[in-house]
Amino acid sequence: IDRTVSGIDRSVAAQLAHISEEAEHEYKALAARITAAQAGDIQQVQGRVELNLIFIALIILVEALLVLKTVSRSARDLKQLADESEQTVYQLAYTDPLTDLPNRRLFHDRLEHAIVLSQRTRQYLALMFLDMDNFKKLNDTKGHRMGDLLLIEVAKRLKANVRASDTLARMGGDEFVVLLGELSENEQSASEQALRIAEKISSALNQPYQLDHFIYNCSASIGVTMFCDAGITIEEVHKRADAAMYQAKNSGRNTVRFYDPHTQAALEARSELEHALHMAIAQQQLHLYFQVQVDEHNQPVGAEALLRWIHPEMGMIFPGQFIPMAEETGLILPIGQWVLETACKQIKLWEANPQTRDLQLAVNVSARQFHQPDFVARVDHLIEQTCINPSRLKLELTESMVLADVADTVGKMHALKQLGVRFSMDDFGTGYSSLSYLTQLPLDQLKVDQSFVRNIGIKSTDVVLVQTIIGMANNLHMEAIAEGVETQAQRDFLEHAGCMRYQGYLFGKPEPLEKFTDSLSSDFLKIQSSPNSKARMIG
C-alpha cells in the first residue's frame, strides 16, 4: 500500500501538477484574448469560434484541478489505511487478543533485551510465573465465557499492581508472566523486592471476582526466579520460573515460591525416572516378588504379589519410588493390568502343584485402576481367559480408594464378589476408618498395618489399636491378617489377640518366583516335620 501511495504521489500527482501549470498559463493568455475580443469585433465568426474554444479550455482546466484534488485526497486515505493495517498486523503478531497484553513472542523479545541490559547495569532481574488455581474447574462448570471474563479481570489487576518498569504478558491459557526490572544489585535485596511485589500481586488476585452476575473466588500459584547473568538463556529462565511455580502448586496453591536448585534437581531426576519407567514396561523390567502369608499353625495359606522394578543400571527400584509417579502419569493402568494378568497366570500354574494349589494370591489395586468403568469386565475376562478358581484371587484395596467414591467402590466390589473374587482392606487403621462404610463392603479380610505391628510392646496406644482392629474383624466375621511381623513376640501377641494370619520377615522376605517356590517346597516342609517350632526365623 505504501508503494502504491508513493507511486501516485510521484507520478499521477506530478503529471496533474504539470497540466495545472500549463492550464494556468493558457488561462492567463486566453483571458487576455477574451478581454480583447469583447472590446473588439465579436461579430466575426473567427472570434466567436475562438471564444468558444476558450470556454472549453477553461472547463477542461477546472476538471483537471478537481481530478488533482480528488487524487490527492485518495492518496492521503490510502496512506491512512496503510498505517491502520500496519497497526493491526502488529497487534495480531505481538498482542494477546483477549487481554490486550503482550504475547509470548513480544515478551521473549523484551526478556532477551532485559538480560543483555542487566549485564551493563549489574541489577538483578526477576521472572515471575503465575498460574490461576483450579481454572479448569471454572471452565468445566461455568463455561469458557466465564473463564475468559476471569482472565480479563486478572489482566486488569496485574496491570494495576506492577510497576512502570515491569513487563507483563500472557503466555497462553491461564498462565501469565511478569518480568521485574530495576531491582537491587544485591541478590538478597533484589529477592526481597521481588517477594513484596509477588505478595502484592497474590493478594490482589485472591480477591473475589465479579463475573457478570456471578461471584467467583480464585487464587494464583506464583513461581519466581532471580537472575543477573548475560550468559543465561531464555529457555533456562523459563524452566526455573516454571519449576518454582509447580513447587507453589505442590505446596498447596495460593502461595509464592522461589526457584530452588535442589528442587529442580529432584524434578529432573523425576523426569528421567518417568522416561525410564516407560521403557521398563516395554522392555519387561518389571517383576513380581512373592511374600508368604501363614496361618496360626505357620502353614502357608497364600502370598502377596509385590511389584519390583529391576533396572539394568539403577538396580532394584521399590514401589514407593515409582508407584506415586505412575499414578500421576497414568502409567499405573498398563502396569496394574500387567500385574493382574501375571497374577492370574501364576494362580493357574499353582493349581498343578499340590503344595500351591490352595494358595490365595493377594494383588494390590490402585484407585485409578479400580475406578476404571470397565474394571469389573477386565477382571471377568482374565478369570475366563486363564480358567482360574476366582476365590484364589484376592484384591487388596485401601481406605483412601474406598472413601474417594464409596458408591462406585461398593457397586464394583459386589459385582466382583459375585464372580468369586475375595477382598482385603489394606493398611486398615491408617486412614479415617469408619464402621459406616466398613459394614457396606463385602470384605473378607482386614489387614493390620505394619506401622502398628512394629510398635507392639513399645507404644501402648498402637497396641490398643491392634487389639481393636482384630476385634472388629472377628465381630464382623472377617479374617484379620497382620503385616510386618518380624519377631516371635509380635506373632505371639497377635495370636493371643485373636489374629490368625501373619505376613512378615519372620516367615519370609519377598522373593522372586523361583526362590519363593523353593521356599515353599523346602522350608515349610521342615516346619511341618518340627511340631514344636512355631515359625521359621529369617537371618
C-alpha positions in Angstrom: 0.0 0.0 0.0 2.9 2.4 0.9 4.5 1.8 -2.5 1.1 2.4 -4.3 0.6 5.7 -2.4 4.1 6.8 -3.1 3.7 5.9 -6.8 0.6 8.1 -7.0 2.4 10.9 -5.3 5.4 10.8 -7.6 3.7 10.1 -11.0 0.0 11.0 -11.2 0.1 13.9 -8.9 3.3 15.3 -10.6 1.6 14.9 -14.1 -1.5 16.7 -12.9 0.6 19.4 -11.4 2.3 19.9 -14.8 -1.1 20.0 -16.5 -2.2 22.6 -13.9 0.8 24.8 -14.6 0.2 24.6 -18.4 -3.6 25.2 -17.9 -2.9 28.2 -15.7 -0.6 29.7 -18.4 -3.2 29.1 -21.1 -5.8 30.6 -18.9 -3.9 33.8 -18.5 -3.3 34.0 -22.2 -6.9 33.2 -23.1 -8.2 35.7 -20.5 -6.2 38.5 -22.2 -7.6 37.5 -25.6 -11.2 37.3 -24.2 -10.8 40.9 -23.0 -9.5 41.9 -26.4 -12.3 40.0 -28.2 -15.0 41.6 -26.0 -13.6 45.1 -26.7 -13.2 44.4 -30.5 -15.0 42.7 -33.3 -17.1 40.0 -31.6 -19.2 39.8 -34.7 -16.7 38.0 -36.7 -17.1 34.2 -36.9 -13.5 33.6 -36.2 -13.8 35.5 -32.9 -16.8 33.5 -31.9 -15.2 30.2 -32.5 -12.1 31.3 -30.7 -14.3 32.4 -27.7 -16.0 29.0 -27.6 -12.6 27.3 -27.6 -11.6 29.5 -24.7 -14.6 28.4 -22.6 -14.0 24.8 -23.5 -10.3 25.1 -22.3 -11.5 26.7 -19.1 -13.9 23.8 -18.4 -11.1 21.3 -19.1 -8.8 23.2 -16.7 -11.4 23.2 -13.9 -12.0 19.4 -14.4 -8.2 18.8 -14.2 -8.0 20.8 -11.0 -10.9 18.8 -9.5 -9.2 15.5 -10.5 -6.0 16.6 -8.9 -7.7 17.4 -5.7 -9.6 14.1 -5.6 -6.5 12.0 -6.3 -4.5 13.8 -3.6 -7.3 13.1 -1.1 -7.3 9.4 -2.2 -3.6 9.2 -1.7 -4.0 10.5 1.9 -6.8 8.0 2.5 -4.6 5.2 1.2 -1.7 6.3 3.5 -4.1 6.3 6.5 -5.3 2.8 5.6 -1.7 1.6 5.3 -0.9 2.9 8.8 -4.0 1.3 10.2 -3.2 -2.0 8.5 0.3 -2.0 9.8 -1.0 -1.4 13.4 -3.5 -4.3 13.0 -0.7 -6.6 11.9 1.4 -5.6 14.8 -1.5 -6.2 17.2 -2.1 -9.7 15.9 1.6 -10.6 15.9 2.6 -9.3 19.3 -0.6 -8.8 21.5 -2.9 -11.3 23.2 -6.4 -10.5 21.7 -8.3 -11.4 24.9 -6.4 -9.4 27.5 -4.6 -6.9 25.2 -1.3 -7.8 26.9 2.0 -8.6 25.2 2.0 -12.2 24.0 4.8 -14.8 24.2 6.7 -13.6 21.1 6.9 -10.0 22.3 7.7 -11.0 25.8 10.6 -13.1 24.6 12.0 -10.1 22.7 11.8 -7.9 25.8 13.2 -10.6 28.1 16.2 -11.1 25.7 16.8 -7.3 25.7 16.5 -7.2 29.6 19.1 -9.9 30.0 21.6 -8.0 27.9 20.8 -4.7 29.7 21.3 -6.3 33.2 24.8 -7.2 32.3 25.6 -3.5 31.9 23.7 -2.3 35.0 24.6 -5.2 37.2 21.0 -5.1 38.5 19.1 -8.3 39.2 16.0 -9.3 37.3 13.2 -11.5 38.4 10.9 -13.6 36.3 7.5 -14.4 37.8 5.3 -17.2 36.5 1.6 -17.0 37.6 -0.9 -19.8 37.1 -4.5 -19.5 38.2 -5.5 -22.2 40.6 -8.4 -24.5 39.6 -9.0 -22.5 36.4 -10.1 -25.7 34.5 -12.8 -26.2 37.1 -14.4 -22.8 36.2 -14.3 -23.6 32.5 -15.8 -27.0 33.0 -18.6 -25.8 35.4 -19.4 -22.3 34.1 -18.2 -22.4 30.5 -15.4 -20.8 28.6 -17.0 -17.4 28.5 -16.7 -17.2 32.3 -13.2 -18.3 32.0 -12.4 -15.6 29.5 -14.0 -13.0 31.8 -11.8 -14.1 34.7 -8.7 -13.9 32.5 -9.6 -10.3 31.5 -10.1 -9.3 35.2 -6.8 -11.0 36.1 -5.0 -8.9 33.4 -6.6 -5.7 34.8 -5.4 -6.5 38.3 -2.0 -7.4 37.2 -1.7 -4.1 35.3 -2.7 -2.2 38.4 -0.2 -3.9 40.6 3.0 -3.9 38.6 5.5 -1.0 38.2 6.0 1.0 35.0 9.4 -0.6 34.6 8.0 -4.1 34.7 6.9 -6.2 31.7 3.6 -8.1 31.9 2.4 -10.7 29.4 0.0 -13.6 28.9 1.7 -16.8 27.8 -1.5 -18.7 27.0 -4.3 -20.4 28.9 -4.3 -19.2 32.5 -0.6 -18.5 32.6 0.8 -15.0 33.0 4.4 -13.8 33.4 5.9 -10.6 34.9 9.4 -9.5 34.3 10.6 -7.3 37.2 13.4 -4.9 36.3 15.4 -2.2 38.1 15.9 -4.4 41.2 18.9 -4.1 43.5 22.4 -5.2 42.6 22.4 -7.2 45.8 20.7 -10.6 45.3 19.2 -10.7 48.8 17.8 -7.2 48.5 16.5 -7.9 45.0 14.8 -11.1 46.2 13.1 -9.2 49.0 11.9 -6.6 46.5 10.6 -9.4 44.2 8.8 -11.1 47.1 7.0 -7.9 48.1 5.7 -7.4 44.6 4.7 -11.1 44.3 2.8 -11.0 47.5 1.1 -7.8 46.5 0.0 -9.4 43.2 -1.0 -12.6 45.0 -3.2 -10.6 47.4 -4.9 -8.7 44.6 -5.6 -11.9 42.6 -7.0 -13.5 45.7 -9.9 -11.1 46.0 -13.4 -12.2 44.8 -14.2 -11.6 41.1 -17.5 -10.3 39.7 -18.1 -12.2 36.5 -21.4 -10.9 35.2 -23.8 -11.8 38.0 -21.6 -14.5 39.4 -19.1 -14.0 42.3 -16.1 -16.2 41.9 -13.2 -16.8 44.3 -9.8 -17.7 42.9 -6.1 -17.6 43.7 -2.8 -17.9 41.9 0.3 -20.0 42.4 3.4 -17.9 41.7 6.9 -19.0 41.0 9.8 -16.6 41.0 13.4 -16.9 39.8 16.2 -14.3 40.2 19.0 -13.9 37.6 21.7 -11.5 36.7 23.8 -13.3 34.1 24.0 -12.4 30.4 25.0 -16.0 29.7 21.7 -17.4 30.8 19.3 -18.4 28.1 15.6 -17.5 27.8 14.8 -21.3 28.0 16.7 -21.7 31.2 15.0 -18.7 32.9 11.6 -20.0 31.8 12.4 -23.5 33.1 13.4 -22.2 36.5 10.4 -20.0 36.9 8.1 -22.8 35.8 9.7 -25.2 38.3 9.2 -22.6 41.1 5.5 -22.3 40.1 5.0 -26.0 40.2 6.6 -26.0 43.7 4.0 -23.5 44.7 1.3 -25.7 43.3 2.6 -28.7 45.2 2.8 -26.6 48.4 -1.0 -26.3 48.4 -1.5 -23.5 45.8 -2.2 -19.8 46.6 1.4 -19.2 47.5 4.7 -17.8 46.3 7.8 -19.9 45.8 11.3 -19.0 44.7 13.4 -21.3 42.4 15.4 -23.8 44.4 18.2 -25.7 42.6 17.7 -28.7 44.8 14.1 -28.8 43.9 15.0 -28.5 40.2 17.4 -31.4 40.5 14.7 -33.5 42.0 12.3 -32.6 39.2 14.9 -33.5 36.6 15.6 -36.8 38.3 11.9 -37.5 38.4 11.6 -36.7 34.7 14.4 -39.2 34.0 12.7 -41.8 36.1 9.4 -41.3 34.3 11.1 -41.8 31.0 12.9 -44.9 32.3 9.5 -46.3 33.6 8.1 -46.0 30.1 11.0 -48.1 28.9 10.6 -50.5 31.8 7.1 -51.5 30.6 8.3 -52.0 27.0 11.5 -53.8 28.0 9.9 -56.1 30.6 11.9 -54.8 33.5 9.0 -55.2 35.9 8.8 -58.3 38.0 6.6 -59.8 40.7 8.0 -60.9 44.0 6.0 -63.0 46.4 5.8 -62.8 50.2 4.3 -65.8 52.0 1.2 -65.5 54.3 0.8 -68.1 57.0 -1.9 -69.3 59.5 -1.8 -69.9 63.2 -0.1 -73.2 62.5 2.6 -71.5 60.4 1.4 -73.2 57.3 1.4 -71.2 54.0 -2.2 -70.1 53.1 -1.3 -67.5 50.5 1.1 -64.9 49.3 1.1 -61.2 48.4 2.3 -60.2 44.9 4.7 -57.3 45.3 5.9 -55.3 42.3 9.7 -54.7 41.8 11.4 -52.8 39.0 14.9 -54.2 38.2 16.6 -51.5 36.1 19.8 -52.6 34.2 21.8 -49.6 35.6 19.9 -48.4 38.7 19.3 -51.9 40.0 16.3 -52.7 42.3 13.7 -49.9 42.5 11.0 -50.4 45.1 7.3 -49.4 44.5 7.4 -46.4 46.8 9.9 -44.8 44.4 7.8 -45.1 41.3 4.2 -46.1 42.0 3.1 -42.5 43.0 4.6 -41.2 39.8 2.9 -44.0 37.8 -0.4 -43.0 39.3 0.1 -39.3 38.4 1.1 -40.1 34.8 -1.5 -42.8 34.1 1.2 -45.5 33.7 -0.4 -47.2 36.6 -3.1 -48.5 34.3 -0.9 -50.6 32.0 1.3 -51.6 35.0 -1.8 -52.7 37.0 -3.2 -54.6 34.1 0.1 -56.5 33.7 0.2 -57.3 37.4 -3.3 -58.7 37.3 -2.6 -60.8 34.2 0.6 -62.1 35.6 -1.0 -63.0 39.0 -3.9 -64.8 37.3 -1.5 -66.8 35.2 0.5 -67.7 38.3 -2.6 -68.9 40.1 -3.3 -71.2 37.2 0.3 -72.6 37.3 0.0 -73.2 41.0 -3.2 -75.3 40.6 -1.0 -78.1 39.1 1.1 -78.3 42.3 -0.4 -79.9 45.4 1.7 -77.6 47.6 0.4 -74.4 46.0 -3.0 -75.2 44.5 -4.9 -73.9 47.6 -2.9 -70.7 48.0 -4.6 -67.3 47.6 -2.7 -64.6 45.8 -3.2 -61.0 47.0 -2.8 -58.2 44.4 -2.8 -54.5 45.2 -5.1 -52.5 43.1 -4.6 -48.7 42.6 -7.5 -46.3 42.9 -7.1 -45.2 39.3 -7.2 -48.7 38.1 -10.1 -49.8 40.3 -12.3 -46.8 39.3 -12.0 -47.6 35.5 -15.5 -48.0 34.2 -14.7 -51.4 32.7 -12.6 -52.7 35.6 -15.1 -55.5 36.5 -15.3 -56.6 32.9 -11.4 -56.7 32.7 -11.2 -59.0 35.8 -14.0 -61.2 34.5 -12.2 -61.5 31.2 -9.0 -62.5 32.9 -10.7 -65.1 35.0 -12.3 -66.7 31.9 -9.1 -66.4 29.9 -6.9 -68.1 32.5 -9.6 -70.5 33.8 -8.6 -69.9 37.4 -10.6 -70.5 40.5 -11.6 -66.9 41.3 -11.6 -67.5 45.0 -7.8 -67.8 44.8 -7.6 -64.1 43.6 -7.7 -61.6 46.4 -7.7 -57.9 45.6 -6.3 -55.5 48.2 -7.9 -52.1 48.4 -7.0 -49.1 50.5 -9.3 -46.9 52.7 -8.5 -43.8 50.7 -9.6 -45.6 47.5 -12.9 -46.5 49.1 -13.6 -43.1 50.5 -12.8 -41.4 47.2 -16.1 -42.8 45.8 -17.9 -45.1 48.2 -20.9 -45.8 45.9 -18.7 -46.8 42.9 -16.5 -48.9 45.1 -19.4 -50.8 46.8 -21.0 -51.5 43.4 -17.8 -52.8 41.8 -17.0 -54.9 44.9 -20.4 -56.6 44.9 -20.1 -57.3 41.2 -16.6 -58.8 41.6 -17.8 -60.7 44.7 -20.4 -62.4 42.5 -17.6 -63.6 40.3 -16.0 -65.3 43.3 -13.2 -62.7 43.9 -12.1 -62.1 47.5 -11.2 -58.7 49.1 -8.8 -57.4 51.7 -8.7 -53.9 53.2 -5.0 -52.9 53.1 -3.4 -50.7 55.7 -6.5 -50.6 57.8 -6.5 -48.1 60.6 -4.1 -45.6 58.9 -6.9 -43.5 57.4 -10.3 -42.3 58.5 -11.7 -45.7 59.5 -15.4 -45.8 59.8 -17.8 -48.6 60.6 -20.5 -46.9 58.5 -18.7 -47.7 55.2 -16.9 -50.9 56.5 -20.3 -52.6 57.0 -21.3 -51.8 53.4 -18.3 -53.5 51.9 -18.2 -57.3 51.1 -14.7 -57.6 52.7 -13.1 -61.0 53.6 -10.1 -59.6 55.4 -8.8 -56.7 57.4 -5.0 -56.1 57.2 -3.3 -54.6 60.3 -0.8 -52.1 59.1 2.9 -52.8 59.8 3.3 -49.4 61.5 1.1 -50.7 64.3 2.6 -54.1 64.4 6.1 -52.6 64.7 5.1 -50.8 67.9 3.7 -53.8 69.7 5.4 -53.8 73.1 6.7 -50.2 72.5 3.7 -47.9 72.1 0.6 -48.6 74.2 -1.8 -46.7 72.0 -0.8 -48.8 69.0 -1.3 -51.9 71.0 -4.9 -50.9 71.7 -5.4 -50.1 68.1 -4.2 -53.5 67.0 -6.5 -55.2 69.5 -9.4 -53.0 68.3 -8.9 -53.8 64.6 -8.6 -57.5 65.3 -11.7 -57.5 67.5 -13.6 -55.5 64.8 -12.6 -58.1 62.1 -13.7 -61.0 64.3 -17.0 -59.4 65.2 -17.7 -58.7 61.5 -16.8 -62.3 60.6 -13.7 -61.3 58.7 -10.2 -62.6 58.8 -7.5 -60.4 60.4 -4.0 -60.6 59.0 -1.1 -58.7 60.3 1.8 -57.5 58.0 5.3 -56.6 59.0 5.6 -59.3 61.7 9.3 -59.6 62.4 9.7 -61.1 65.9 8.3 -64.0 67.7 6.9 -61.7 70.5 4.9 -59.8 67.9 3.5 -63.0 66.5 2.5 -64.4 69.9 0.8 -61.2 70.9 -1.2 -61.2 67.7 -2.3 -64.8 68.2 -3.3 -64.0 71.7 -5.4 -61.0 70.5 -7.2 -63.2 68.0 -5.3 -62.7 64.8 -4.6 -66.0 63.0 -3.0 -64.8 59.8 0.6 -63.3 59.5 2.9 -61.8 57.0 6.4 -60.5 57.5 10.2 -61.2 57.6 9.6 -63.7 60.4 8.1 -66.1 57.9 9.8 -65.0 54.6 11.0 -62.0 52.7 9.6 -61.0 49.3 11.2 -63.4 46.8 11.3 -63.9 43.1 9.1 -66.7 41.9 11.7 -69.5 41.7 13.1 -68.8 45.1 9.6 -68.5 46.6 8.6 -71.8 45.1 11.8 -73.4 46.5 11.0 -71.9 50.0 7.5 -73.4 49.9 8.8 -76.9 48.9 11.7 -77.0 51.4 11.5 -74.6 54.3 7.9 -75.2 55.1 8.3 -79.0 54.9 10.9 -78.6 57.6 8.4 -76.7 59.7 5.9 -79.5 59.2 8.4 -82.0 60.5 9.1 -79.9 63.6 5.8 -79.6 65.5 7.4 -77.7 68.4 8.6 -75.0 66.1 6.2 -72.2 65.7 7.9 -70.2 63.0 10.9 -70.1 60.7 13.3 -67.2 61.6 14.9 -65.4 58.8 18.6 -64.5 59.4 
